[in-house]
Amino acid sequence: MRAGRTQRLTLSLALLAIAGWCPANVPDDGRGAANGPPPAGFTLGERPFAAAASWNTPLAASAVLERLDWPADALFGVAWSSYSPAIRVSAASDPLVSVAYPASWGRPPGHLAIRIPADADGARGSDGELLVIDGGTVHNFWQFRRLNPAEATAQAYAAADLVGGDGWGRASPFLGAGITAVGASQLAGLLVQAETDRGEIAHALQIAIDAAYAKPGYTGAAIGGDGLNPAGLVQEGERLAIPAATPMPDGLSPLGRKVFRAYRRYGAFVVDVAGGVTNLRAQANAYDEATIAALRRDLPRISPLLRRVKQAGR
């Protein structure tokens, strides 16, 4: 449900009066990164965020999972070629771009000066997402539009520390780490080819739940949400997982097997809503049609196995 984005921008404007001020050109993930030394660098393909972040914490053997009554006609898929972000890594040789953005996610309106590859633009779909990694920071843009080599606009902006941050926003003072409905970084839980090519997925994944199944409100580390159905299955911010003893379905693709194992070990967080389908998100400027098509065939056999994590265990 893409209308939720506008609602979130309105919410951010209302919260700006009580939010902490962040300098427009100094990213802050809500944990003081803007006031400390420059963050260490990050290489795409590494596991993002601090080791202790909930995204990177496996479920304990004692975790308690509650069955979800997924409807028989529920649809499961992958957001990839649209409604999912491309990832671009900033280089010293890239043009310096001034990105103008309005007040959003606890930040006042401003301009961000950042080096962005000349061919980078917002992804297909009305969300127009773009992630730019600059050193140890991931910059999240919504409805990014490249005007010329030196100028761009975005209708929402947030940033997160990839090394010391936890990938979530801050409730008070209100400050988003990304542009998902829950305020988490869009890199948190994203399927990234450089990661999946090098081995297993060593973190929780992110899910955009079918809007029909999204309850009002939000929970956990979420700082926002756009669920509207009181009879829904889950709230945004909830963690889902496949029970550890569940056998893997036969015949999954290589990427499908990795997703299944990640769901069993780390689970997935519900971070947003989608129209008519429950989606994983995969890096838009990576993978190939055959890999994503195979994963799409896998997910109707994998995703209905997900349950609500009632207690993560110790």
Secondary structure, DSSP 8 states (H G I E B T S, - for coil): -TTHHHHHHHHHHHHGGGS----TTS---SSSGGGSS------TTS--S-TTSGGG----TT-EEE-----TT--EEEE-SBSS-EEEE--TTS-EEEEEE-SBTTB-SEEEEEE--TT----BSTT--EEEEETTEEEEEES-EEEETTEEE-SEEEEEETTT--S--BTTTTB-SSSSTTS--TTTT-B-HHHHHHS---S-EEEEEEGGGEEEEE-TT-S------TT-SEEET-EEE--TT----TT--HHHHHHHHHHHHT-EEEEEEESSSEEEEB-TTSS-HHHHHHHHHHHHHHGGG-EEEEE---
